[in-house]
């Protein structure tokens, strides 16, 4: 006989009221969460929701805010040339700045791993993030100054230019035209009458401060009284000014200094340069071995060329790229740090396997590192797009008044129309709504990316 034992599992019966207590606990937790979140929600409503709704409503009224004009502000917005320029500049910012920043951040994040002092290098690049936009704008306004004595960029550009091309010694000099000299339209000076070999010509110059005369200059008097050979034209170029006063204009007096390193040319009747030379330390020059005939002695305009002034960084053509450059200086460290964090999370075994298979560093970067970093690069790019759409401080501070309209973006145009002299808050509100509509899609995209990454 077989006996089968059956074990019965007894499930405890829930006590009456347990489910109700659980529901009450959940409701209590939600109530506590609402209480703690209420201050933040109140601030969010006061500082974000209410201004947005008010701006949307205000955009349908005229400048005074008393008359309903419907969508007139929106139609006027796209007829205004200044607004169209702001839209164009904003598009340039959106395309150029995030692209350059993401690329620079990626390159620096990869290279910084090869640097021994990586932490110090990251700190150095991230440091501009601690500088306010106001301070950064002032810094770059000074750096972009067109005066080389103030703007560091133009000081560097002028130094490089002068090192290769040189500069004139006497940019302020001019000749006394009443003493046989004539000014040409190109800025050169020439003798009023033609001269033949055996003659001497003296060029009396003014407009040169005694302190600007080169240190090695010697008195011109002895050379001016030296006779020319029969086959040459000679003369001196001198400063027609006697220290302490006295002297006679148009005549080389004792104590008057020669002007060295001045280029002089002899031009024949056909307008060709027959000879050229440079004045000596006493300002003297000679054209030996000239053929018979008559010549015009010329001081070329290059002797009086104004010094190279550098690049007009804040002119109408370059003001937007210049401001974008300042923006890159501030935000490159931000992009590098975020991308560097993503780079640190990459699976090292994948990279090592690629190296063992014979891939070089460029192939690893292009085919492995960049594809694996694509989600991080996308988040950085979209975040920067949102940021550049709202850029205001740098544009308003760096761009000088005359070129403010050439550099304006939607944020600055909104402020200028509303408070900067336009006094049309209806049109300004319409610009604000347009800016909001442009930013919202990028924000939604970024939020969805974050949610997917969390899942």
Helices and strands as residue ranges (DSSP letters): H 18-44, I 45-49, H 50-58, H 72-77, H 81-112, H 118-126, G 127-130, H 133-143, H 152-165, E 174-175, E 181-183, E 189-191, E 195-196, E 200-206, G 210-212, H 221-224, E 233-239, E 263-267, E 273-278, E 284-287, E 294-299, G 301-304, H 319-344, H 348-356, H 361-364, I 365-369, H 370-372, H 374-389, H 393-398, G 401-403, H 404-407, H 410-418, H 425-454
